[in-house]
Amino acid sequence: MAEKRILLKNCEVIDPRDIDTYLDRDGFKALAKARDEMTPEETIGEVKTSGLRGRGGAGFPCGAKWELARKAQGDEKFLICNADEGEVGTFKDRYIMENDPFTLVEGMGIAAYAIGAKTAYIYLRAEYHFLLDVLNSAIDQAKEKGFLEHLDIHIREGAGSYICGEESALMDSIEGKRGEARFRPPFPPTRGLWGKPTIINNVETLMNIPQIILNGAEWYSKLGTEQSKGTKVFSVSGDVERPGIYEMVLGCELKELVIDLAGAKNVKMAQVGGAAGKVIPYSMIDIALSYETVLGSGAVTVLDESRDTIDFVYRTMEFFAEESCGKCAPCREGTEVMVEILGRLAVGDGAEEDIQALEDLSNVMMLSSLCGLGQAAPIPVLDTLKHFRNDYENRISQSVFLRSLRGINS
């Protein structure tokens, strides 16, 4: 299957610093259509009918979220574009903002009109500081052309923290607090930023909006599968010949992406969805990429047969232990214990009870952690235990054997 560029159709085609090149390609026609021909409720209905789901990883229906905020009580409402993109192996939003900031601005304009927000924020990853100028330029040019009379868009740079990609920690960061996950409910559409109704969509989600409004929900809903409509932008990296950004219709096979397009060879596994994503062995390479099966944020990291399974999981868990905000004990303590166990396994000092300990601890963390970091951190552990259990058992057997030899020799 070849790429189908819908969201990326302007990337490397228009000049990201010249709004006229965007206007020449139907730019801001969708915003004009929504504001001149549709009520906010009709705009939300179109998004609901399209079947668009959030592209940040959770996959919540976009239109339903907007509807909650539209109906929420309060004169002041906010829109936030999550451009933090801290997920390991994800760089699609960076590519989008660098090459087509105008579609993002237009998508935010439509979203704000639909929910009744007059103020919006782009929460930009700290490491993406170099994109500040191109984003500010796009916003300023859109204002000068009269497209943002109903909306003020501000940019807030992130705190360099992985946890601030989580929506409630992100709001704390914008408010000037330390980024930590909040207890929920209440949820952002009813009580979010500064206690006001708030919609948070990531960059890729908002890029879909102008296409849906301009071409119609029926057109959009014909793309993809029953539960996964549209296209998805993937960031492919790791052991591949052609790493980069690819846009595919949802429901395509993982094989088509990593082997046919990215040129992977001797694949051992692929992690889909970032550091907390599902680990797919080569035996399942034909799996469809969709919300019904496996998807996540769109990061796909390929590992070939030269890679060590336990070292891979150990490094991943080190990352989670470092990035945990520490607010809840299951995540704070659980990631540290996993690092200790996996670290011993990685250096050949494992014990027979380690596998059971990892499984038990994973279940506790997934059930009782406050936010998605602690809930999803054990996924790579459980997936590799499921698909590559022999790697763990062989490493433990070697450890036990070597310890017995040391005991004999002593």
C-alpha positions in Angstrom: 0.0 0.0 0.0 1.3 3.4 -0.9 1.1 6.5 1.2 -2.0 8.7 1.1 -1.1 12.2 2.0 -4.1 14.2 3.2 -2.8 15.8 6.4 0.7 16.2 4.9 -0.4 17.3 1.4 1.1 20.8 1.9 4.3 19.7 3.6 7.3 20.5 1.5 5.0 22.1 -1.0 4.0 25.4 0.5 6.3 28.0 2.1 5.7 27.7 5.8 6.5 31.4 6.2 4.2 32.7 3.4 0.5 32.5 4.0 -0.2 33.3 0.4 1.2 29.9 -0.7 -1.2 28.3 1.7 -4.2 30.3 0.4 -3.4 29.2 -3.1 -4.1 25.6 -2.0 -7.6 26.3 -0.5 -6.1 27.6 2.8 -8.7 28.9 5.3 -11.6 28.0 3.1 -12.7 25.4 5.7 -12.7 28.1 8.5 -14.7 30.4 6.3 -17.2 27.6 5.5 -17.6 26.8 9.2 -18.1 30.4 10.3 -20.3 31.5 7.4 -22.4 28.5 6.6 -22.5 26.3 9.7 -23.5 26.8 13.3 -21.1 25.7 16.1 -23.4 22.7 16.7 -23.4 21.8 13.0 -19.6 22.0 13.0 -19.4 19.7 15.9 -21.9 17.3 14.3 -19.8 17.2 11.2 -16.7 16.2 13.2 -18.8 13.6 15.1 -20.2 12.1 11.9 -16.6 11.9 10.4 -15.6 9.4 13.1 -12.4 11.3 13.9 -10.7 10.1 17.1 -7.9 11.8 19.0 -4.5 11.1 17.4 -2.5 11.6 20.6 -2.8 7.9 21.6 -6.0 7.6 23.7 -8.3 7.7 20.7 -11.2 9.5 22.3 -13.9 10.6 19.8 -13.1 14.2 19.0 -16.6 15.4 18.3 -18.0 14.0 21.5 -15.3 15.8 23.5 -16.1 19.1 21.7 -19.8 18.6 22.4 -19.1 18.3 26.1 -17.2 21.5 26.2 -19.8 23.3 24.0 -22.6 22.4 26.5 -20.5 23.1 29.6 -21.6 26.1 31.7 -19.4 29.1 31.6 -18.7 32.2 29.5 -14.9 31.5 29.3 -13.6 28.4 27.6 -10.2 27.4 26.4 -8.6 25.4 23.6 -5.2 23.8 23.9 -3.1 22.3 21.2 -0.9 19.7 22.7 2.4 20.1 20.8 4.5 18.6 23.6 5.3 15.4 21.6 7.5 13.9 24.3 6.7 10.3 23.4 9.8 8.3 22.6 10.2 7.8 18.8 7.5 10.4 17.9 8.5 13.3 15.6 5.5 13.7 13.3 4.1 16.8 15.0 7.5 18.5 14.7 7.5 17.8 10.9 4.0 19.1 10.6 4.6 22.3 12.4 7.8 23.0 10.6 6.3 22.5 7.2 2.6 23.4 7.4 1.8 25.6 10.5 -1.1 27.3 8.7 -3.3 24.2 8.6 -2.8 23.8 12.3 -3.8 27.4 12.9 -6.9 26.9 10.7 -7.8 23.8 12.6 -7.5 25.6 15.9 -9.7 28.4 14.5 -12.5 26.0 13.6 -12.2 24.1 16.9 -12.4 27.3 18.9 -15.4 28.5 16.9 -17.2 25.2 17.6 -16.7 25.0 21.3 -17.0 28.8 22.0 -13.4 29.5 23.0 -11.9 32.9 22.5 -8.4 32.0 23.9 -6.2 29.2 22.7 -2.8 27.9 23.7 -0.2 25.9 21.8 1.8 24.0 24.4 5.1 23.6 22.6 7.7 21.0 23.6 10.8 22.7 25.2 13.1 21.0 22.7 11.0 22.5 19.8 12.0 26.1 20.7 13.4 26.4 17.1 9.8 26.2 15.9 8.7 29.3 17.9 9.3 31.8 15.1 7.5 29.8 12.3 4.5 29.3 14.5 4.3 32.9 15.7 4.7 34.0 12.0 1.8 31.8 10.9 -0.4 33.2 13.7 0.5 36.8 13.0 -0.1 36.4 9.2 -3.5 34.7 9.9 -4.4 37.7 12.1 -3.4 40.2 9.5 -5.6 38.5 6.9 -8.5 38.6 9.3 -8.9 34.9 9.9 -8.5 35.0 13.7 -10.8 37.8 14.7 -12.6 35.4 17.0 -9.5 33.9 18.6 -6.3 34.8 20.4 -3.6 32.1 20.1 -0.7 32.1 22.6 2.3 29.8 22.7 3.5 28.3 25.9 6.8 26.4 25.9 6.9 23.2 27.9 9.0 22.4 30.9 11.0 19.6 29.3 9.1 17.0 31.1 7.6 13.8 29.6 4.7 13.8 32.1 3.5 17.2 30.7 2.3 15.5 27.6 -0.5 14.1 29.9 -3.4 16.6 29.6 -3.9 17.4 33.3 -0.1 17.8 33.9 0.0 20.0 30.8 -2.7 22.3 32.2 -0.8 22.6 35.5 2.3 23.6 33.5 0.4 26.3 31.6 -0.9 27.6 34.9 2.6 28.0 36.2 2.6 25.0 38.5 4.8 21.9 38.6 3.5 19.4 36.0 1.7 16.6 37.8 -1.3 14.5 36.9 -4.6 15.5 38.5 -7.2 13.3 40.0 -10.2 12.9 37.7 -13.1 13.6 37.5 -13.6 16.4 36.8 -12.4 16.1 33.2 -11.1 19.0 31.1 -14.2 19.6 28.9 -16.2 20.5 32.0 -13.4 21.8 34.3 -10.0 22.2 32.9 -7.5 25.1 32.6 -8.1 27.5 35.5 -11.2 25.6 36.3 -12.9 26.5 33.0 -14.2 24.1 30.2 -11.2 23.2 28.1 -10.6 21.1 25.0 -7.1 19.6 24.5 -6.3 18.1 21.1 -2.9 17.2 19.8 -1.4 18.7 16.6 -2.3 15.8 14.3 -5.9 15.8 15.5 -6.4 19.4 14.7 -4.8 19.0 11.3 -7.7 16.8 10.3 -10.3 19.4 11.0 -10.0 21.6 7.9 -10.1 18.5 5.7 -13.3 17.3 7.3 -15.1 20.6 7.1 -14.0 21.4 3.6 -14.6 17.9 2.1 -17.4 16.6 4.3 -17.8 14.0 7.0 -19.0 11.4 4.5 -15.8 11.7 2.4 -13.7 11.3 5.5 -15.6 8.4 7.0 -15.0 6.3 3.9 -11.3 6.2 4.8 -10.1 3.6 7.2 -11.9 0.9 9.1 -15.2 0.7 11.0 -13.8 2.2 14.2 -10.7 3.9 12.8 -11.5 6.6 10.3 -9.1 8.6 8.2 -5.4 8.5 7.9 -2.6 8.3 10.5 0.8 9.9 10.4 3.6 7.6 11.6 7.1 8.3 12.8 9.2 5.3 11.8 12.7 4.9 13.3 15.1 2.2 14.5 16.6 -0.6 12.3 15.1 0.6 9.0 16.7 1.8 5.8 14.3 4.7 5.3 13.3 6.3 8.7 10.9 9.2 8.5 7.3 10.3 8.3 4.6 8.3 6.5 0.9 8.9 6.2 -1.2 5.8 5.8 -4.9 5.0 5.7 -5.9 3.5 9.0 -6.2 -0.3 8.8 -3.0 -0.7 6.8 -0.7 -3.5 7.9 2.4 -2.9 10.0 4.3 -4.9 7.4 3.4 -2.3 4.7 4.8 0.5 6.8 8.0 -0.9 8.2 9.1 -3.3 5.5 7.6 -2.1 2.2 8.0 1.7 2.9 10.7 2.0 5.6 12.8 -0.9 4.3 13.2 -2.9 7.5 15.1 -6.2 7.3 15.5 -9.2 9.7 12.8 -7.7 12.0 12.7 -9.1 15.5 10.0 -6.8 16.9 8.4 -3.4 16.4 7.1 -1.2 19.2 4.0 0.7 18.1 3.0 3.8 20.1 6.1 5.0 21.8 7.9 3.8 24.9 4.6 2.6 26.4 3.4 1.1 23.1 2.7 -2.5 22.3 5.5 -4.7 21.3 4.7 -6.7 18.1 6.9 -9.7 17.2 7.8 -10.4 13.6 5.3 -13.3 13.6 2.5 -10.7 13.9 3.9 -8.3 11.3 0.7 -8.5 9.3 -1.3 -6.9 12.1 -3.5 -3.9 11.1 -2.7 -0.5 12.4 -6.0 0.7 13.9 -7.6 1.6 17.2 -9.2 -1.9 17.2 -5.8 -3.5 17.2 -2.6 -1.5 17.9 -1.9 2.2 17.2 -1.0 4.6 20.0 0.7 8.0 19.2 2.0 6.9 15.8 5.6 6.2 16.8 7.0 2.9 15.3 10.4 1.8 16.5 11.8 -1.3 14.7 14.3 -3.6 16.3 16.2 -6.3 14.2 17.5 -9.7 15.3 20.7 -8.1 16.7 18.8 -6.4 19.5 18.7 -7.9 23.0 15.1 -8.0 24.4 15.9 -7.5 28.0 18.3 -4.7 27.4 15.6 -3.0 25.3 13.0 -3.3 28.1 15.5 -2.3 30.8 16.4 1.0 28.9 12.7 1.7 28.4 11.9 1.3 32.1 14.9 3.5 33.0 13.2 6.2 31.0 9.9 5.8 32.8 11.6 5.8 36.2 13.3 9.1 35.3 10.2 10.7 33.9 7.7 9.7 36.6 6.4 12.8 38.4 6.5 10.9 41.7 3.0 11.9 42.8 1.6 8.4 43.2 3.4 5.5 44.8 2.5 2.7 42.3 4.3 4.6 39.5 7.1 6.2 41.6 8.1 3.0 43.5 7.0 0.5 40.8 9.2 1.8 38.0 12.2 1.9 40.4 11.7 -1.7 41.4 11.3 -2.8 37.8 14.5 -1.0 36.9 16.3 -2.9 39.7 14.9 -6.3 38.5 15.5 -5.7 34.8 18.9 -4.3 35.6 19.9 -7.5 37.3 18.5 -9.6 34.4 20.4 -7.5 31.9 23.8 -8.1 33.5 23.1 -11.8 34.1 22.2 -11.8 37.8 18.5 -12.8 37.6 16.6 -15.1 39.8 13.8 -17.6 39.1 11.2 -15.5 41.0 11.9 -12.4 38.9 9.4 -13.1 36.1 6.5 -13.6 38.6 7.6 -10.4 40.4 7.5 -8.4 37.1 4.1 -9.7 36.2 2.6 -9.0 39.7 4.1 -5.5 39.8 2.8 -4.8 36.3 -0.7 -5.6 37.3 -0.6 -3.4 40.4 0.8 -0.5 38.5 -1.7 -0.7 35.7 -4.7 -0.9 38.1 -3.6 1.8 40.6 -1.4 4.4 39.0 -2.9 7.9 38.8 -2.2 8.6 35.1 -1.2 7.0 31.8 2.5 6.9 32.5 2.3 4.4 35.4 -0.7 2.6 33.8 1.1 2.0 30.5 4.7 1.7 31.6 4.4 -2.1 32.2 3.1 -2.8 28.7 6.5 -3.4 27.1 7.4 -5.7 30.0 4.2 -7.8 29.7 4.4 -7.9 25.9 8.0 -9.1 25.8 7.2 -11.7 28.5 4.4 -12.9 26.3 6.2 -13.0 23.0 9.9 -13.4 24.1 9.5 -15.3 27.4 12.4 -17.6 26.3 14.7 -14.7 26.4 13.9 -14.1 30.0 14.0 -17.7 31.0 17.3 -18.4 29.2 18.9 -15.4 30.9 17.7 -16.5 34.3 18.9 -20.1 33.7 22.3 -18.8 32.7 22.4 -16.7 35.8 21.5 -19.6 38.1 24.0 -21.9 36.4 26.8 -19.3 36.7 26.0 -18.8 40.4 26.1 -22.5 41.0 29.5 -22.7 39.4 30.8 -19.9 41.5 29.5 -21.8 44.6 31.3 -25.0 43.5 34.6 -23.1 42.8 34.4 -21.3 46.1 
